[in-house]
C-alpha cells in the first residue's frame, strides 16, 4: 500500500460540525485560486523489495469569500515520476500500482467539505485548526506577533520531532490550506523569525523554478523548508529533503484573486 505525506490533507478535511444548507457559487470574479504544483513521494513495499518515487501532481482549489458558498477542488496526476529506489520497469513487474495512492478528480462543496456527498450527508462547517484555518479560527488568533508566537508554541507543544520544527510544520500546514491572507501570512513569518531552530536559506527553488528564501528547520533525518519571495512575502511553496540529500517533497504555489470558479 502507498504511504504518502500528500494524503495528510485528506484526513484533515474529514472533520465537520453541524449540517448546513446547500450552497451556491459565489458571484463571478469573487473567488481566489490556490494552485499547487507538487512533487510528492510514495513508498510501496513488496515481499522482496521497497520502491520509492516522487509523482508530479496539480491541485487547484477555488476558495469563495463566504465559506458557506461552493468551493471547487481539482486534483490530477501528470504521469511524470522520478524514481528514488527501484525503477518503473521493476515496479510494474512486481505489480506496483504506480498511478495509485492519491485521490484524483473534481470535488465541489460548500465549506470545502469535499467528502460530504460520498458520505451521504450535506456539507457542513469545518472544524478550524492550523491545518484547516477557517475564518473563525483565524479570527481567534492573537493579532500581535508576541501573542501569535505564544499561541503557536502552545498548540505545537509535545508534538512532532522537535518544538521548533513543529512550529514551522504548523505554519506550512496553514499556508498550504490556501485560506490564510497576506496579513496573517506576514505575521506568521515574523513568528518564524523568532524561532531559534529556524534559519533562512537564500536561493531555494520551488517546483516551478522560482527562487526564494527558505525558512528551514531540521529533524532527525530530514529538513523542511517554507519558500517565500523575500521581496513580497509571497508563499512560493515547500520542500522536504532527507539527510542523504533526497528530495521527497517539492511544491510551487501560485495564488490568484478575482477569478471565477473553475477559472485558471
C-alpha positions in Angstrom: 0.0 0.0 0.0 1.2 3.5 -0.8 2.1 5.8 2.1 2.4 9.4 1.2 2.6 12.7 3.1 0.3 14.1 0.5 -2.6 12.1 1.9 -2.5 14.0 5.2 -4.7 16.8 3.9 -7.4 14.2 3.0 -7.6 13.2 6.7 -7.7 16.8 7.9 -10.8 17.5 5.7 -12.8 14.7 7.2 -13.9 16.5 10.4 -17.1 18.5 10.4 -19.7 20.1 12.7 -23.4 20.6 12.2 -25.2 20.2 8.9 -25.9 23.3 6.7 -28.0 24.3 3.7 -26.8 23.5 0.2 -24.7 26.3 -1.1 -24.4 28.1 -4.5 -21.4 29.6 -6.2 -20.2 33.0 -5.1 -20.6 35.9 -7.6 -18.4 35.8 -10.7 -14.9 37.1 -10.0 -15.1 36.7 -6.3 -13.0 33.5 -6.0 -9.4 33.1 -5.0 -7.4 30.3 -6.9 -4.8 28.5 -4.9 -2.8 26.4 -7.4 -0.3 23.9 -6.2 2.2 22.1 -8.5 3.6 19.3 -6.4 6.1 16.5 -6.4 5.2 14.1 -3.6 6.9 10.9 -2.5 5.3 7.5 -2.3 6.6 4.2 -0.9 5.4 0.7 -1.9 6.7 -2.4 0.0 6.6 -5.8 -1.7 7.7 -9.0 0.0 11.2 -8.7 -1.6 11.7 -5.0 -2.4 10.9 -1.4 -1.4 10.0 1.1 -4.2 10.2 4.8 -3.6 9.3 7.5 -6.1 8.0 11.1 -6.4 5.0 11.8 -8.5 4.0 15.1 -10.2 0.6 16.4 -9.4 -1.5 19.6 -10.0 -4.0 20.6 -7.3 -6.3 23.7 -7.9 -8.6 25.0 -5.3 -11.1 27.8 -5.8 -12.0 29.4 -2.5 -15.1 31.7 -2.1 -15.2 34.8 0.2 -18.0 33.2 2.2 -17.2 29.7 3.4 -20.8 28.6 3.0 -20.6 29.1 -0.8 -19.4 26.4 -3.1 -15.7 25.6 -3.2 -14.1 23.7 -6.1 -11.1 21.3 -5.9 -9.4 19.7 -8.9 -6.6 17.1 -8.5 -4.7 15.3 -11.2 -1.6 13.3 -11.7 0.5 14.3 -14.7 2.0 10.8 -15.1 5.6 12.1 -14.5 7.6 10.3 -11.9 11.1 10.3 -10.6 12.4 7.0 -9.1 14.4 7.2 -5.8 14.5 3.4 -5.0 13.9 0.9 -7.8 12.8 1.6 -11.4 9.5 1.9 -13.1 10.1 -1.3 -15.0 10.9 -3.2 -11.8 7.9 -1.7 -10.0 5.4 -2.7 -12.7 6.9 -6.2 -13.0 6.3 -6.5 -9.2 2.7 -5.5 -9.5 3.1 -2.0 -8.0 0.3 0.5 -8.8 2.5 3.4 -9.7 -0.6 5.6 -10.6 -2.5 4.9 -7.3 -2.3 6.3 -3.8 -3.7 9.8 -4.3 -7.3 10.9 -4.9 -7.8 12.5 -8.3 -10.8 14.1 -9.8 -13.1 17.1 -9.1 -15.0 18.0 -5.9 -17.4 20.8 -5.3 -19.0 21.5 -1.9 -19.8 24.3 0.5 -17.3 24.8 3.3 -14.7 22.8 1.4 -16.4 19.7 2.9 -15.2 17.6 0.0 -16.4 14.2 1.1 -19.9 15.1 2.3 -21.6 13.7 -0.8 -19.7 10.4 -0.7 -20.6 10.1 3.0 -24.3 10.7 2.3 -24.7 14.0 4.1 -25.0 17.7 3.5 -21.8 19.8 3.6 -21.1 21.3 7.0 -18.8 23.9 8.5 -15.3 22.5 9.1 -13.6 22.4 12.5 -11.0 25.1 12.4 -7.3 24.3 13.1 -3.9 25.2 11.9 -4.3 22.5 9.2 -7.7 23.9 8.1 -7.7 27.6 9.3 -11.3 28.7 8.9 -12.2 32.3 9.1 -13.5 31.7 12.7 -10.2 30.0 13.6 -8.1 32.9 12.2 -10.2 35.4 14.0 -9.5 33.6 17.3 -5.7 34.0 16.9 -3.8 36.8 18.7 -3.4 39.9 16.5 0.1 40.7 17.8 3.2 38.7 16.9 4.2 38.0 20.5 0.7 36.6 21.2 0.8 34.6 17.9 4.2 33.1 18.8 2.9 32.1 22.2 -0.3 30.5 20.7 1.7 28.6 18.1 4.2 27.4 20.7 1.4 26.2 22.9 -0.5 24.4 20.1 2.6 22.6 19.0 3.7 21.6 22.5 4.7 17.9 22.8 4.1 17.3 19.1 6.5 16.4 16.3 10.2 15.7 16.4 11.3 19.0 17.9 9.4 22.0 19.1 11.0 24.4 16.6 10.5 22.1 13.6 6.8 21.6 14.6 6.2 25.3 14.6 7.4 25.5 11.1 5.3 22.5 10.1 2.2 24.1 11.5 2.9 27.4 9.7 3.4 25.4 6.5 0.1 23.5 7.1 -1.8 26.7 7.4 -0.3 28.3 4.3 -0.9 25.1 2.2 -4.6 25.3 3.1 -4.8 28.3 0.8 -7.0 30.1 3.3 -4.5 32.4 5.0 -4.5 36.0 3.8 -1.4 38.2 3.4 -1.6 40.0 6.7 -1.6 36.8 8.8 1.0 35.3 6.5 3.3 38.1 7.2 2.8 37.8 10.9 3.5 34.0 10.7 6.8 34.7 9.0 7.6 37.2 11.8 6.9 34.4 14.3 9.3 32.1 12.5 11.9 34.8 12.6 11.9 34.4 16.4 12.2 30.6 16.5 15.8 29.8 17.4 15.8 26.5 15.5 14.6 28.1 12.2 17.1 29.6 9.8 16.7 31.3 6.4 18.4 29.9 3.4 18.6 32.1 0.2 18.3 30.9 -3.4 16.0 27.9 -2.9 13.9 27.0 -6.0 10.3 25.8 -5.8 8.7 23.2 -8.1 8.2 25.9 -10.8 11.9 27.0 -10.7 11.1 30.3 -8.8 13.8 31.0 -6.3 13.2 32.5 -2.9 14.3 32.4 0.7 13.5 29.3 2.6 12.6 29.2 6.3 14.4 26.0 7.3 14.2 23.6 10.3 15.7 20.2 10.7 14.5 16.9 12.3 16.4 13.8 13.0 16.6 12.6 9.3 15.3 15.5 7.2 14.9 19.2 6.9 11.7 21.0 6.0 11.5 24.4 4.2 8.9 27.1 3.5 9.9 29.0 0.4 8.9 32.7 0.2 9.6 35.6 -2.1 11.8 37.9 0.1 10.7 41.0 -1.7 6.9 40.5 -1.5 6.5 37.9 1.3 4.5 35.7 -1.1 4.4 32.0 -0.2 6.1 30.1 -3.1 5.9 26.5 -1.9 7.5 24.0 0.4 10.3 21.4 0.3 11.4 18.4 2.3 14.9 16.9 1.9 16.2 13.8 3.6 19.6 13.8 5.4 21.0 11.9 2.4 20.0 14.8 0.1 17.0 13.0 -1.4 14.1 15.5 -2.1 10.8 13.9 -1.1 8.5 16.9 -1.3 8.7 20.0 -3.6 5.8 22.3 -4.4 5.2 25.5 -6.3 2.3 27.8 -5.2 0.5 30.4 -7.3 -2.4 32.4 -5.9 -4.8 34.5 -8.0 -7.6 36.7 -6.7 -10.7 37.9 -8.5 -11.3 34.8 -10.6 -14.5 32.9 -11.5 -14.9 29.4 -10.0 -13.1 27.0 -12.3 -11.0 29.7 -14.0 -7.2 29.4 -14.0 
